[in-house]
């Protein structure tokens, strides 16, 4: 969990508690994951900002997905 917090904080440069949705694709690449895994999530967002809680939920959903 701390690893994900550190990654999130790298993109939360203003320390607002949120990151830009388009940063998710970059994050996925840094985690050696396919950025396409988050495109549906990004397309369904109401806002272009993602909180840390949303980020964690998304990462858990991706990890639990059966390939």
C-alpha positions as a Python dict, from the first residue, in 0.01 Angstrom:
ca = {
    (1, 'X'): (0, 0, 0),
    (2, 'X'): (286, 240, 78),
    (3, 'X'): (426, 176, -269),
    (4, 'X'): (98, 289, -425),
    (5, 'X'): (91, 594, -197),
    (6, 'X'): (442, 687, -308),
    (7, 'X'): (346, 652, -675),
    (8, 'X'): (29, 857, -623),
    (9, 'X'): (223, 1129, -442),
    (10, 'X'): (468, 1158, -732),
    (11, 'X'): (179, 1270, -952),
    (12, 'X'): (7, 1477, -681),
    (13, 'X'): (267, 1751, -706),
    (14, 'X'): (36, 2016, -559),
    (15, 'X'): (-53, 1784, -269),
    (16, 'X'): (-424, 1831, -330),
    (17, 'X'): (-510, 1467, -263),
    (18, 'X'): (-600, 1401, -625),
    (19, 'X'): (-432, 1330, -955),
    (20, 'X'): (-531, 1386, -1315),
    (21, 'X'): (-706, 1090, -1475),
    (22, 'X'): (-467, 1089, -1770),
    (23, 'X'): (-181, 1024, -1526),
    (24, 'X'): (-330, 680, -1464),
    (25, 'X'): (-200, 551, -1796),
    (26, 'X'): (150, 668, -1705),
    (27, 'X'): (119, 507, -1364),
    (28, 'X'): (7, 180, -1517),
    (29, 'X'): (312, 182, -1743),
    (30, 'X'): (539, 243, -1443),
    (31, 'X'): (380, -59, -1275),
    (32, 'X'): (447, -263, -1591),
    (33, 'X'): (75, -297, -1656),
    (34, 'X'): (-121, -234, -1972),
    (35, 'X'): (-253, 126, -1970),
    (36, 'X'): (-565, -2, -2148),
    (37, 'X'): (-669, -157, -1816),
    (38, 'X'): (-775, 187, -1690),
    (39, 'X'): (-925, 338, -2007),
    (40, 'X'): (-1281, 224, -1931),
    (41, 'X'): (-1247, 364, -1580),
    (42, 'X'): (-1120, 697, -1717),
    (43, 'X'): (-1398, 713, -1976),
    (44, 'X'): (-1662, 672, -1703),
    (45, 'X'): (-1531, 937, -1466),
    (46, 'X'): (-1747, 1235, -1378),
    (47, 'X'): (-1435, 1445, -1327),
    (48, 'X'): (-1081, 1433, -1459),
    (49, 'X'): (-947, 1411, -1104),
    (50, 'X'): (-899, 1092, -902),
    (51, 'X'): (-861, 1081, -524),
    (52, 'X'): (-625, 843, -350),
    (53, 'X'): (-921, 631, -231),
    (54, 'X'): (-1047, 599, -589),
    (55, 'X'): (-696, 515, -702),
    (56, 'X'): (-663, 239, -441),
    (57, 'X'): (-1005, 98, -533),
    (58, 'X'): (-908, 91, -899),
    (59, 'X'): (-574, -78, -827),
    (60, 'X'): (-750, -342, -614),
    (61, 'X'): (-1007, -402, -888),
    (62, 'X'): (-730, -448, -1145),
    (63, 'X'): (-536, -685, -921),
    (64, 'X'): (-848, -893, -851),
    (65, 'X'): (-946, -916, -1218),
    (66, 'X'): (-920, -1267, -1355),
    (67, 'X'): (-711, -1271, -1670),
}
